[in-house]
Each structure stands twice: as structure tokens, then as C-alpha cells.
Amino acid sequence: MKRMFLMMMLLQALACKKNENPAVEPAPTPVVPGFAVPNTWLALGDSYTIGQGVAASERFPAQTVEFLVQKGISVSALDYIATTGWTTTDLQNAINNKKPENHTIVSLLIGVNDQYQKRDTTGYRQRFAGLLGNAIALANGKKENVFVLSIPDYSVTPYASTSDTARMRIEIDWFNQINKSVTATYGCPYLDITGFTRQGRTNRDLIAGDGLHPSGIDYKRWAEQLSIMIQKVLN
């Protein structure tokens, strides 16, 4: 009996000691806030992308970025691979040499110099398709993040006034039918700005001081439409 009493007292003491030193709860794992991946843009093209005849801030990619900022969408970097006079071949060679990093957005406007140099449309289709495939790869494989713009119609400019403007217009339409068809096949967004540029026939404010390229005013109209398209993808 005495032994049983001592055992009960011992168990009670151990229980009291356990309660005096409760188990320590593990500290909660701190939540690390996520970091948004910054949007970047690679603009591929020729004189129309690099903005020949206008200030850098008036280029259509630069003005598009301004519209996006107004919509609450920031673009941390805007890079160009574009030079006046480039054909599809020149642009492809430049991409191969520069080996640019991937970007959130890629724009592509190329072909006027293929038309100007009388290069065949069949070859243009093949070269443009290759460039569009590269553009998609540079947009992390996201075809919806690659934006193709049609070729402007320079037949309405003072520069072309002494040339066969009717023929130019027809040929530009041929090349645009090709780049629009290829773009549809790849499933990328397409912005037709050719109609905007044709208004330069009666509105010289839409033509830059060099008498050939679009003015910042015309580029602003492209940028406004392009920003709407990009916003739908990035939101």
C-alpha cells in the first residue's frame, strides 16, 4: 500500500514538472514577398522602328511605353535591333550576331527595303517567317507577346513623288499580304498601320521633316493602338 502511494506521488510530481516546461512552438516560417518580373521590350526592324527623322522619344516603341505607363504597366528596358535600310536578311544577320536575351515583348516591322530593292515576294515570305519564329523564341516562346506591324506606304511621301507611286502602293500591299498571312499562321497579334501612313498624302503633318518617314505625330497614333494590344496581353 505504501509503495502504491509513493508511486502515485512520483507520477503527480512528474506531471507538474512537465506542465512547468511546456513544449516550445516552432516559429512561423517567414513569408517572403514575391517579386514581379519586370517587363522588357525588344524592337526589331528598320528605319520605321528606329525612328529615322524623329527624336528617340518619338519612336513608336518609346511612345507606346509612355502609353503603357499611363495604364499602370511599366517597361524597365526598351532595346532596339533596327537600322535604316535593313532588309529581312540584314535583320536576321544582326540577330544572329547580337544574340539578344529574351524579352517580355517583341515587336517586328520589316520588309519595306525588300520591296524597295525589288526582292522577290517568295523569298520575303520565307525570310519573314524565319524572323517571326526567332521573335517568338525571344519572347520566351509566347506567340501572343510578339506584335507584328504592317509596312508603311511611303508612296504618299514627297520623296516618292517622282516615282511610279501606283506601282509602289501595289507592291507594298503584296508584301503586307504576306506578312499578315504569316503572322496569322503563327498566331501572333498584328497591327495594320498602313492606312494611317496613307493619310500623309493629304496631311503633311504625318510625315517627318526628311520627306520620307512618318512623323512623331503619326507614330503616336500607332503607339496608342499598340499599347491597347499589349495591355490586353500583360494584364
VENLIN-V121131 format. One record per pair of residues at least 12 apart in sequence whose ideal C-beta (glycine too) atoms are under 10 Angstrom apart, sorted by the first residue. I is the first residue (numbers start at 1). J is the second residue. D is the distance in Angstrom with one decimal. If there is no record, write none. Layout:
# VENLIN-V121131
I_J_D / I_J_D
This chain:
# VENLIN-V121131
36_74_9.2 / 37_76_9.7 / 37_104_7.5 / 38_74_7.3 / 38_75_8.0 / 38_76_3.9 / 38_77_7.4 / 38_104_7.8 / 39_65_9.3 / 39_68_8.1 / 39_73_6.7 / 39_74_6.4 / 39_75_4.8 / 39_76_6.4 / 39_77_8.4 / 39_78_9.8 / 39_103_8.4 / 39_104_4.4 / 39_105_6.6 / 39_145_9.8 / 39_230_9.0 / 39_234_6.4 / 40_75_6.7 / 40_76_6.0 / 40_77_4.3 / 40_78_7.6 / 40_79_7.2 / 40_101_8.2 / 40_102_8.4 / 40_103_4.4 / 40_104_5.2 / 40_105_7.2 / 40_106_9.6 / 41_61_6.3 / 41_62_9.7 / 41_64_8.2 / 41_65_7.1 / 41_68_9.2 / 41_75_5.4 / 41_76_9.2 / 41_77_7.0 / 41_78_4.8 / 41_79_7.0 / 41_80_9.2 / 41_103_5.9 / 41_104_6.9 / 41_105_4.3 / 41_106_7.4 / 41_107_7.1 / 41_139_9.9 / 41_145_9.8 / 41_147_9.5 / 41_230_8.7 / 42_61_9.3 / 42_77_8.8 / 42_78_8.3 / 42_79_5.1 / 42_80_7.8 / 42_81_6.9 / 42_82_9.9 / 42_95_9.5 / 42_100_5.9 / 42_101_8.3 / 42_102_8.3 / 42_103_4.1 / 42_104_8.9 / 42_105_7.3 / 42_106_4.8 / 42_107_7.6 / 42_108_9.4 / 42_135_8.1 / 42_138_6.0 / 42_139_8.0 / 42_146_9.7 / 43_59_7.9 / 43_60_8.4 / 43_61_4.4 / 43_62_9.0 / 43_64_9.2 / 43_78_6.9 / 43_79_7.0 / 43_80_4.9 / 43_81_7.4 / 43_82_6.1 / 43_103_9.3 / 43_105_8.7 / 43_106_7.9 / 43_107_5.0 / 43_108_8.5 / 43_109_8.3 / 43_147_9.6 / 44_79_9.6 / 44_80_8.1 / 44_81_5.4 / 44_82_6.4 / 44_86_9.6 / 44_91_6.2 / 44_92_9.8 / 44_94_8.7 / 44_95_7.3 / 44_100_9.0 / 44_106_6.6 / 44_107_6.5 / 44_108_4.8 / 44_109_7.6 / 44_110_6.9 / 44_131_7.2 / 44_132_9.7 / 44_134_8.4 / 44_135_6.3 / 44_138_8.3 / 44_146_9.4 / 44_148_9.8 / 45_60_9.6 / 45_61_9.1 / 45_80_8.1 / 45_81_8.0 / 45_82_4.3 / 45_83_8.8 / 45_86_7.5 / 45_91_7.1 / 45_107_7.3 / 45_108_6.6 / 45_109_4.2 / 45_110_5.3 / 45_111_9.3 / 45_112_9.4 / 45_131_9.9 / 45_149_8.0 / 46_82_5.9 / 46_83_6.7 / 46_84_6.4 / 46_85_6.8 / 46_86_4.3 / 46_87_7.9 / 46_88_9.3 / 46_90_8.0 / 46_91_7.2 / 46_109_7.2 / 46_110_5.9 / 46_111_8.3 / 46_112_6.4 / 46_113_6.0 / 46_114_9.7 / 46_151_9.5 / 47_82_7.7 / 47_83_7.7 / 47_84_3.8 / 47_85_6.9 / 47_86_7.9 / 47_109_9.7 / 47_112_7.8 / 47_113_8.3 / 47_152_9.6 / 47_154_9.9 / 47_210_9.7 / 47_212_8.4 / 47_213_6.1 / 47_214_9.7 / 48_60_7.6 / 48_82_8.2 / 48_84_9.1 / 48_109_5.4 / 48_110_8.8 / 48_111_9.9 / 48_112_7.0 / 48_149_7.8 / 48_151_8.0 / 48_152_5.9 / 48_154_9.4 / 48_193_8.9 / 48_197_9.1 / 48_213_6.9 / 48_214_7.0 / 48_219_8.6 / 48_222_9.1 / 49_61_6.9 / 49_80_6.6 / 49_81_8.6 / 49_82_3.9 / 49_83_9.0 / 49_84_9.6 / 49_86_9.2 / 49_91_9.6 / 49_107_7.2 / 49_108_8.6 / 49_109_5.4 / 49_110_8.2 / 49_149_8.4 / 50_80_6.0 / 50_81_9.3 / 50_82_4.2 / 50_83_6.3 / 50_84_6.4 / 50_86_9.0 / 50_213_9.8 / 51_63_9.4 / 51_80_9.2 / 51_82_8.7 / 51_84_9.5 / 51_208_8.7 / 51_213_7.7 / 51_214_8.6 / 51_215_10.0 / 51_216_8.0 / 51_219_6.9 / 52_82_9.5 / 52_83_9.3 / 52_84_4.7 / 52_85_9.1 / 52_208_7.5 / 52_210_6.9 / 52_212_7.8 / 52_213_4.9 / 52_214_9.3 / 53_84_9.2 / 53_207_8.6 / 53_208_3.3 / 53_209_6.1 / 53_210_4.1 / 53_211_8.5 / 53_212_7.0 / 53_213_4.2 / 53_214_8.0 / 53_215_7.6 / 53_216_9.1 / 54_208_5.6 / 54_209_8.5 / 54_210_9.1 / 54_213_7.3 / 54_214_7.8 / 54_215_6.5 / 54_216_4.7 / 54_217_9.4 / 54_218_9.4 / 54_219_6.8 / 55_216_6.9 / 56_78_9.9 / 56_80_9.4 / 57_216_8.0 / 58_208_8.9 / 58_214_9.4 / 58_215_7.8 / 58_216_3.2 / 58_217_8.6 / 58_218_9.6 / 58_219_5.8 / 58_220_7.7 / 58_223_9.4 / 59_78_9.0 / 59_80_8.2 / 59_82_9.1 / 59_216_8.3 / 59_219_6.5 / 59_222_9.9 / 59_223_8.8 / 60_107_8.4 / 60_109_8.4 / 60_149_7.9 / 60_191_9.8 / 60_193_8.3 / 60_214_8.2 / 60_216_9.1 / 60_218_8.7 / 60_219_4.2 / 60_220_8.0 / 60_221_9.0 / 60_222_4.6 / 60_223_5.0 / 60_224_9.8 / 60_225_9.8 / 60_226_6.9 / 61_75_9.0 / 61_78_5.8 / 61_79_9.4 / 61_80_7.4 / 61_82_9.1 / 61_105_9.0 / 61_107_6.4 / 61_109_9.7 / 61_147_9.9 / 61_219_9.0 / 61_222_9.6 / 61_223_7.8 / 61_226_8.4 / 62_75_9.8 / 62_78_6.6 / 62_80_9.6 / 62_216_9.6 / 62_219_8.6 / 62_223_8.0 / 63_216_7.5 / 63_219_5.8 / 63_220_5.3 / 63_221_9.4 / 63_222_7.9 / 63_223_3.6 / 63_224_8.1 / 63_226_8.9 / 63_227_8.5 / 64_78_9.0 / 64_105_9.1 / 64_107_8.3 / 64_147_9.2 / 64_219_9.0 / 64_220_9.4 / 64_222_7.8 / 64_223_4.1 / 64_224_8.1 / 64_225_9.1 / 64_226_4.8 / 64_227_5.0 / 64_228_9.8 / 64_229_9.4 / 64_230_6.9 / 65_77_9.9 / 65_78_5.9 / 65_105_9.7 / 65_223_8.3 / 65_227_8.3 / 65_230_9.5 / 66_220_9.1 / 66_223_7.4 / 66_224_10.0 / 66_227_8.4 / 67_220_8.8 / 67_223_5.7 / 67_224_6.0 / 67_225_9.5 / 67_226_8.0 / 67_227_3.5 / 67_228_8.2 / 67_230_8.8 / 67_231_8.5 / 68_105_9.4 / 68_223_9.2 / 68_226_9.2 / 68_227_5.3 / 68_228_9.8 / 68_230_6.3 / 68_231_6.7 / 68_234_7.9 / 69_227_9.4 / 70_227_8.3 / 71_227_6.8 / 71_228_8.8 / 71_230_9.1 / 71_231_5.4 / 71_234_9.2 / 71_235_8.5 / 72_231_9.0 / 72_235_8.9 / 73_227_8.4 / 73_230_7.6 / 73_231_6.2 / 73_233_10.0 / 73_234_5.5 / 73_235_7.5 / 74_234_9.9 / 75_103_9.6 / 75_104_7.9 / 75_105_7.4 / 75_230_9.1 / 75_234_9.3 / 76_104_9.2 / 77_101_9.5 / 77_103_7.8 / 77_104_9.3 / 78_103_9.3 / 78_105_9.1 / 79_98_9.5 / 79_100_6.8 / 79_101_8.5 / 79_103_7.1 / 79_106_9.9 / 80_107_9.8 / 81_94_5.3 / 81_95_6.2 / 81_97_9.5 / 81_98_6.0 / 81_100_6.4 / 81_106_10.0 / 81_138_9.7 / 82_94_8.5 / 82_107_9.6 / 82_108_10.0 / 82_109_8.3 / 82_110_8.6 / 84_113_8.9 / 84_212_10.0 / 84_213_8.7 / 85_112_9.7 / 85_113_5.9 / 85_116_9.0 / 85_117_9.5 / 86_110_7.1 / 86_112_9.4 / 86_113_6.1 / 86_114_9.6 / 87_110_7.7 / 87_111_8.1 / 87_112_8.9 / 87_113_4.5 / 87_114_5.0 / 87_115_9.4 / 87_116_8.7 / 87_117_6.5 / 87_119_6.7 / 87_123_10.0 / 87_124_8.9 / 87_127_8.1 / 88_110_5.5 / 88_111_6.5 / 88_113_8.3 / 88_114_5.6 / 88_119_8.1 / 88_123_8.3 / 88_124_6.4 / 88_125_9.8 / 88_126_8.9 / 88_127_3.8 / 88_128_5.8 / 88_129_9.8 / 88_130_8.0 / 88_131_6.0 / 88_179_9.7 / 89_110_10.0 / 89_113_9.5 / 89_114_8.3 / 89_117_10.0 / 89_119_8.5 / 89_123_8.9 / 89_124_10.0 / 89_127_6.3 / 89_130_9.9 / 89_131_9.7 / 90_110_8.9 / 90_113_7.7 / 90_114_9.8 / 91_108_8.6 / 91_109_9.9 / 91_110_5.4 / 91_111_9.7 / 91_113_9.5 / 91_127_8.7 / 91_128_9.7 / 91_131_6.2 / 91_134_9.2 / 92_110_9.3 / 92_127_6.7 / 92_128_9.8 / 92_130_6.4 / 92_131_5.9 / 92_134_7.4 / 95_130_9.8 / 95_131_7.6 / 95_134_5.8 / 95_135_8.8 / 95_138_8.0 / 96_134_8.8 / 100_134_9.6 / 100_138_6.3 / 101_138_8.0 / 102_137_7.8 / 102_138_5.5 / 102_139_6.9 / 102_140_5.1 / 102_141_8.8 / 102_142_9.7 / 103_135_9.6 / 103_138_6.1 / 103_139_6.4 / 103_140_8.1 / 103_145_8.3 / 103_146_9.9 / 104_139_7.3 / 104_140_7.7 / 104_142_8.5 / 104_145_6.4 / 104_230_9.4 / 104_233_9.2 / 104_234_7.4 / 105_138_9.9 / 105_139_6.9 / 105_142_9.4 / 105_145_5.6 / 105_146_8.0 / 105_147_7.0 / 105_226_9.8 / 105_230_6.2 / 105_233_8.0 / 105_234_7.8 / 106_132_9.6 / 106_134_8.9 / 106_135_4.6 / 106_136_7.7 / 106_137_9.2 / 106_138_5.2 / 106_139_4.5 / 106_140_9.4 / 106_142_9.1 / 106_145_6.6 / 106_146_4.9 / 106_147_7.3 / 106_148_9.5 / 106_188_9.2 / 107_135_8.2 / 107_139_9.8 / 107_145_9.8 / 107_146_7.6 / 107_147_4.8 / 107_148_7.6 / 107_149_6.7 / 107_189_9.8 / 107_191_9.0 / 107_226_7.6 / 107_230_9.0 / 108_128_8.5 / 108_131_6.3 / 108_132_6.4 / 108_134_9.0 / 108_135_5.0 / 108_136_9.7 / 108_138_9.9 / 108_146_6.6 / 108_147_7.3 / 108_148_5.1 / 108_149_7.3 / 108_179_8.5 / 108_183_8.6 / 108_188_8.3 / 109_147_9.1 / 109_148_7.3 / 109_149_4.1 / 109_150_7.8 / 109_151_7.2 / 109_152_8.5 / 109_179_8.9 / 109_191_9.0 / 109_193_8.5 / 109_222_9.4 / 110_124_9.3 / 110_127_8.7 / 110_128_7.0 / 110_131_6.5 / 110_132_9.6 / 110_148_9.1 / 110_149_9.2 / 110_151_8.0 / 110_175_9.8 / 110_179_8.0 / 111_124_6.3 / 111_127_9.0 / 111_128_6.6 / 111_131_9.6 / 111_150_8.8 / 111_151_4.9 / 111_172_8.6 / 111_175_4.9 / 111_176_7.8 / 111_178_7.9 / 111_179_5.9 / 112_151_4.9 / 112_152_6.9 / 112_153_9.2 / 112_154_6.9 / 112_171_10.0 / 112_172_7.5 / 112_175_7.7 / 112_176_10.0 / 113_151_9.7 / 114_127_7.6 / 114_128_8.5 / 114_151_9.0 / 114_171_9.8 / 114_175_6.7 / 114_178_9.7 / 115_151_7.1 / 115_154_9.4 / 115_168_7.8 / 115_171_5.1 / 115_172_6.0 / 115_173_9.9 / 115_174_7.8 / 115_175_5.0 / 115_176_9.4 / 116_154_8.4 / 116_168_8.6 / 116_171_8.9 / 116_172_9.7 / 118_171_8.5 / 119_175_9.4 / 121_171_8.6 / 121_174_5.6 / 121_175_6.7 / 121_177_8.8 / 121_178_5.9 / 122_178_9.0 / 124_174_8.9 / 124_175_6.2 / 124_178_5.9 / 124_179_8.0 / 124_182_9.4 / 125_175_9.3 / 125_177_9.8 / 125_178_4.9 / 125_179_8.4 / 125_181_8.0 / 125_182_6.4 / 126_178_9.9 / 126_182_9.4 / 128_148_9.0 / 128_175_8.7 / 128_178_6.6 / 128_179_5.4 / 128_181_9.7 / 128_182_5.5 / 128_183_8.7 / 129_178_9.2 / 129_179_9.3 / 129_181_9.8 / 129_182_5.0 / 129_183_9.5 / 129_185_7.9 / 129_186_7.8 / 130_182_9.8 / 131_148_9.7 / 131_179_9.6 / 131_182_9.3 / 132_146_7.0 / 132_148_7.0 / 132_179_8.3 / 132_182_6.1 / 132_183_6.7 / 132_185_8.8 / 132_186_5.4 / 132_188_6.7 / 133_146_9.8 / 133_182_9.7 / 133_186_7.4 / 134_146_9.7 / 135_147_9.1 / 135_148_8.2 / 135_186_9.0 / 135_188_7.9 / 136_186_6.7 / 136_187_9.1 / 136_188_7.1 / 139_188_9.0 / 142_188_9.6 / 142_233_8.4 / 143_183_9.6 / 143_186_5.9 / 143_187_4.9 / 143_188_5.1 / 143_189_8.8 / 144_187_7.5 / 144_188_7.1 / 144_189_6.7 / 144_229_9.8 / 144_232_9.0 / 144_233_5.4 / 145_188_8.4 / 145_189_8.6 / 145_230_8.5 / 145_233_5.9 / 145_234_8.3 / 146_183_8.6 / 146_186_7.8 / 146_187_9.3 / 146_188_4.5 / 146_189_7.4 / 146_190_9.9 / 146_233_9.8 / 147_183_9.4 / 147_188_7.1 / 147_189_5.1 / 147_190_7.9 / 147_191_6.4 / 147_226_6.4 / 147_229_6.3 / 147_230_6.7 / 147_233_8.6 / 148_179_6.4 / 148_180_8.0 / 148_182_8.4 / 148_183_4.5 / 148_184_9.6 / 148_186_8.7 / 148_188_5.6 / 148_189_7.1 / 148_190_5.0 / 148_191_7.2 / 148_192_9.7 / 149_176_10.0 / 149_179_8.9 / 149_183_9.8 / 149_189_9.8 / 149_190_7.8 / 149_191_5.0 / 149_192_8.0 / 149_193_5.6 / 149_194_9.1 / 149_222_7.0 / 149_225_9.6 / 149_226_7.5 / 150_172_8.8 / 150_173_9.7 / 150_175_8.9 / 150_176_4.8 / 150_177_9.7 / 150_179_6.8 / 150_180_6.8 / 150_183_9.3 / 150_190_7.3 / 150_191_7.0 / 150_192_4.7 / 150_193_5.7 / 150_194_4.7 / 150_195_8.8 / 150_196_9.6 / 150_197_9.1 / 150_222_10.0 / 151_171_9.8 / 151_172_5.6 / 151_173_9.2 / 151_175_5.6 / 151_176_5.4 / 151_178_9.8 / 151_179_7.1 / 151_192_9.9 / 151_193_8.8 / 151_194_6.6 / 151_197_8.9 / 152_172_8.0 / 152_176_9.7 / 152_193_6.5 / 152_194_6.2 / 152_195_9.9 / 152_196_7.9 / 152_197_3.9 / 152_198_8.6 / 152_200_8.8 / 152_212_10.0 / 152_213_8.1 / 152_214_6.2 / 152_218_8.5 / 152_222_9.2 / 153_165_9.2 / 153_168_7.6 / 153_169_6.1 / 153_172_5.2 / 153_173_8.4 / 153_176_8.9 / 153_193_9.6 / 153_194_5.3 / 153_195_8.5 / 153_196_9.3 / 153_197_5.0 / 153_198_5.0 / 153_199_9.7 / 153_200_8.2 / 153_201_8.9 / 154_168_7.1 / 154_169_9.6 / 154_172_7.8 / 154_197_7.5 / 154_198_10.0 / 154_200_8.7 / 154_207_9.2 / 154_211_9.9 / 154_212_6.1 / 154_213_7.8 / 154_214_9.1 / 155_167_8.4 / 155_168_3.8 / 155_169_4.8 / 155_170_9.3 / 155_171_9.1 / 155_172_7.0 / 155_197_9.4 / 155_198_8.3 / 155_200_9.6 / 155_201_8.5 / 156_168_9.3 / 156_169_8.4 / 156_197_6.9 / 156_198_5.6 / 156_199_8.0 / 156_200_4.7 / 156_201_3.9 / 156_202_8.5 / 156_203_9.6 / 156_204_9.7 / 156_206_8.8 / 156_207_7.9 / 157_197_8.7 / 157_200_6.3 / 157_201_8.7 / 157_204_9.2 / 157_206_9.6 / 157_207_5.6 / 157_208_9.0 / 157_210_9.0 / 157_211_5.9 / 157_212_5.1 / 157_213_7.9 / 157_214_9.1 / 158_200_9.4 / 158_204_8.1 / 158_207_7.2 / 158_210_9.3 / 158_211_4.1 / 158_212_7.7 / 159_207_8.9 / 159_210_7.8 / 159_211_4.9 / 159_212_4.0 / 159_213_8.8 / 160_211_9.1 / 160_212_7.8 / 161_211_8.9 / 165_201_9.3 / 169_194_9.6 / 169_198_8.3 / 172_194_7.1 / 172_197_9.5 / 172_198_9.7 / 173_194_8.1 / 176_190_9.8 / 176_192_7.6 / 176_194_6.1 / 180_192_7.4 / 180_194_10.0 / 189_226_9.0 / 189_229_5.3 / 189_230_8.5 / 189_232_8.7 / 189_233_7.5 / 190_229_9.2 / 191_222_7.2 / 191_225_5.9 / 191_226_5.7 / 191_228_9.6 / 191_229_6.4 / 192_225_9.2 / 193_214_8.6 / 193_218_8.3 / 193_219_9.1 / 193_221_7.7 / 193_222_4.8 / 193_223_9.9 / 193_225_7.5 / 193_226_8.6 / 196_214_8.0 / 196_218_5.9 / 196_219_9.3 / 196_221_5.3 / 196_222_6.5 / 196_225_8.6 / 197_213_9.5 / 197_214_6.0 / 197_218_6.5 / 197_221_9.6 / 197_222_9.0 / 199_218_8.1 / 199_221_9.2 / 200_213_10.0 / 200_214_7.4 / 200_215_8.4 / 200_218_7.1 / 203_215_9.7 / 203_217_8.9 / 203_218_8.9 / 205_217_5.5 / 205_218_8.3 / 206_218_4.2 / 206_219_9.4 / 206_221_8.4
